[in-house]
Amino acid sequence: MTETRTAAVTGATGFLGSRLCDRLLEDGWDVRGLSRPTSDRGDLEGVDWHVGDLFDEGTLRELVDGADAVFHLAGIGLWSAGPETVWNVNRDGTERVLEACRETDAGRIVFTSTSGTRRPQGDDDFADETDVAEPIGAYQASKAEAEDLVDRYAETDGEAVTVHPTSIFGPGDEEFTAQLLAMGVEPTMPAHLPGGLSIVGISDVVDGLLAAYERGTSGEHYILGGENLTYNCAVSRIGNAVDGSPARIRVPATAIRAAGPVAEVVDAVADRRMFPFDRQMADLATQRLFYTSRKANEELGYEYRPLEAHLPEAMDWYRAEIR
Ligand SMILES: NC(=O)c1ccc[n+]([C@@H]2O[C@H](COP(=O)([O-])OP(=O)(O)OC[C@H]3O[C@@H](n4cnc5c(N)ncnc54)[C@H](OP(=O)(O)O)[C@@H]3O)[C@@H](O)[C@H]2O)c1
């Protein structure tokens, strides 16, 4: 008989974390999850909840002590918080998790950063793990500093691997996924964005997190991406697959660059709210932010599936919860 393994998960109540917990439970792990008193735990059953936040030392120590794996996913974006909170949670919160692991008997850490700390350089079509970019905004900057802390931990204290998911698509995400689906299926959403991005299904990211734990090399970074698609292509494919009416007008890149926040331009064109980005981030929305997951494929056996494979469950959720 194999011994049951224990995973400690921060961000367990979030979009990605709850899906990871489901999968760990299915695979027979004992799962400890960090939950704030105010967190919505949804219908996750079987998780051993540790109530507190990233700054509650005692709770964190109990969470990670004796765990075979520590999946650190808790993080916050500029969607939902100001820059100060973003720094606090993403950088300082990561430091607290590392401290708790140092002071206890914790196993390998898998830290979830973002592909946003990398960007294609020069004329390159795709970015890989070596294409470290000058961070834009507090989210990328705080994640970049957290990555440095994790790398240092891997050099001197214990095992740690960093993964960089691209834009995650799946049920439960009221931001990116809901907006992309709206652009693909809603007749009232006539506009889509210029530029392009790497869209990865949530189940593929969960596979990648587990593979990073099992097979990643400590101190290394792995991009977990999906298909590289222009918005135009992504919304057409969604529209075709679900019989929707894909947005036909592309918001002009020049208008986005001139106006800054994409929200303002799209409000005017489509009477809908869209990405609350600042000026630099708006500029990013006009670029093709494409990524290669070759390293994760070769070293972890990571594979991703096409957008259509992830659509049915995302659409079921969208129809039930959003529209
Ligand atoms: N979604 C994407 O496309 C994407 C792409 C690349 C990387 N990532 C990264 O993946 C991770 C998970 O993202 P997600 O989309 O699942 O985000 P999410 O749904 O917003 O979940 C964030 C999680 O972090 C927790 N959290 C926030 N502040 C905390 C604090 N002070 N103490 C303890 N927990 C706290 C939240 O708890 P509550 O439930 O209490 O709010 C929630 O469980 C993040 O680190 C994110 O940066 C996401």
The ligand as an SDF file (V2000), in Angstrom:
LIG
                    3D

 48 52  0  0  0  0  0  0  0  0999 V2000
   -6.3390   33.2800  -13.5320 N   0  0  0  0  0  0  0  0  0  0  0  0
   -5.3120   33.4160  -14.3590 C   0  0  0  0  0  0  0  0  0  0  0  0
   -5.5050   33.5880  -15.6000 O   0  0  0  0  0  0  0  0  0  0  0  0
   -3.8960   33.3700  -13.8550 C   0  0  0  0  0  0  0  0  0  0  0  0
   -2.8430   33.3960  -14.7810 C   0  0  0  0  0  0  0  0  0  0  0  0
   -1.5360   33.3280  -14.3150 C   0  0  0  0  0  0  0  0  0  0  0  0
   -1.2830   33.2220  -12.9620 C   0  0  0  0  0  0  0  0  0  0  0  0
   -2.3170   33.2000  -12.0740 N   0  0  0  0  0  0  0  0  0  0  0  0
   -1.9970   33.1010  -10.6510 C   0  0  0  0  0  0  0  0  0  0  0  0
   -2.6130   31.9300  -10.1560 O   0  0  0  0  0  0  0  0  0  0  0  0
   -2.9660   32.0990   -8.7870 C   0  0  0  0  0  0  0  0  0  0  0  0
   -4.4370   31.7630   -8.5980 C   0  0  0  0  0  0  0  0  0  0  0  0
   -5.1940   32.6370   -9.4300 O   0  0  0  0  0  0  0  0  0  0  0  0
   -6.7750   32.5980   -9.4920 P   0  0  0  0  0  0  0  0  0  0  0  0
   -7.1560   33.0400  -10.8630 O   0  0  0  0  0  0  0  0  0  0  0  0
   -7.2670   31.2970   -8.9440 O   0  0  0  0  0  0  0  0  0  0  0  0
   -7.1370   33.7850   -8.4810 O   0  0  0  0  0  0  0  0  0  0  0  0
   -8.4110   33.9530   -7.5150 P   0  0  0  0  0  0  0  0  0  0  0  0
   -9.5820   33.1920   -8.0100 O   0  0  0  0  0  0  0  0  0  0  0  0
   -8.5500   35.4340   -7.3400 O   0  0  0  0  0  0  0  0  0  0  0  0
   -7.9370   33.2850   -6.1640 O   0  0  0  0  0  0  0  0  0  0  0  0
   -6.9860   33.9050   -5.3530 C   0  0  0  0  0  0  0  0  0  0  0  0
   -6.8730   33.1380   -4.0550 C   0  0  0  0  0  0  0  0  0  0  0  0
   -5.9210   33.8110   -3.2090 O   0  0  0  0  0  0  0  0  0  0  0  0
   -6.5240   34.0050   -1.9280 C   0  0  0  0  0  0  0  0  0  0  0  0
   -5.9940   35.1840   -1.2460 N   0  0  0  0  0  0  0  0  0  0  0  0
   -5.9530   36.4700   -1.6700 C   0  0  0  0  0  0  0  0  0  0  0  0
   -5.4330   37.2570   -0.7310 N   0  0  0  0  0  0  0  0  0  0  0  0
   -5.1320   36.4710    0.3280 C   0  0  0  0  0  0  0  0  0  0  0  0
   -4.5850   36.6800    1.6260 C   0  0  0  0  0  0  0  0  0  0  0  0
   -4.2180   37.9010    2.0380 N   0  0  0  0  0  0  0  0  0  0  0  0
   -4.4190   35.6220    2.4460 N   0  0  0  0  0  0  0  0  0  0  0  0
   -4.7950   34.3850    2.0510 C   0  0  0  0  0  0  0  0  0  0  0  0
   -5.3240   34.1100    0.8560 N   0  0  0  0  0  0  0  0  0  0  0  0
   -5.5010   35.1390    0.0030 C   0  0  0  0  0  0  0  0  0  0  0  0
   -8.0010   34.1800   -2.2510 C   0  0  0  0  0  0  0  0  0  0  0  0
   -8.7810   33.9830   -1.0720 O   0  0  0  0  0  0  0  0  0  0  0  0
  -10.3140   34.4810   -0.9940 P   0  0  0  0  0  0  0  0  0  0  0  0
  -11.1360   33.3570   -1.5690 O   0  0  0  0  0  0  0  0  0  0  0  0
  -10.5520   34.7070    0.4420 O   0  0  0  0  0  0  0  0  0  0  0  0
  -10.4120   35.7430   -1.8160 O   0  0  0  0  0  0  0  0  0  0  0  0
   -8.1810   33.0570   -3.2760 C   0  0  0  0  0  0  0  0  0  0  0  0
   -8.2610   31.8070   -2.6500 O   0  0  0  0  0  0  0  0  0  0  0  0
   -2.6330   33.5470   -8.4300 C   0  0  0  0  0  0  0  0  0  0  0  0
   -1.4010   33.5880   -7.7600 O   0  0  0  0  0  0  0  0  0  0  0  0
   -2.5380   34.2310   -9.7870 C   0  0  0  0  0  0  0  0  0  0  0  0
   -1.6700   35.3220   -9.7560 O   0  0  0  0  0  0  0  0  0  0  0  0
   -3.6170   33.2720  -12.4880 C   0  0  0  0  0  0  0  0  0  0  0  0
  1  2  1  0
  2  3  2  0
  2  4  1  0
  4  5  1  0
  4 48  2  0
  5  6  2  0
  6  7  1  0
  7  8  2  0
  8  9  1  0
  8 48  1  0
  9 10  1  0
  9 46  1  0
 10 11  1  0
 11 12  1  0
 11 44  1  0
 12 13  1  0
 13 14  1  0
 14 15  2  0
 14 16  1  0
 14 17  1  0
 17 18  1  0
 18 19  2  0
 18 20  1  0
 18 21  1  0
 21 22  1  0
 22 23  1  0
 23 24  1  0
 23 42  1  0
 24 25  1  0
 25 26  1  0
 25 36  1  0
 26 27  1  0
 26 35  1  0
 27 28  2  0
 28 29  1  0
 29 30  1  0
 29 35  2  0
 30 31  1  0
 30 32  2  0
 32 33  1  0
 33 34  2  0
 34 35  1  0
 36 37  1  0
 36 42  1  0
 37 38  1  0
 38 39  2  0
 38 40  1  0
 38 41  1  0
 42 43  1  0
 44 45  1  0
 44 46  1  0
 46 47  1  0
M  CHG  2   8   1  16  -1
M  END
$$$$
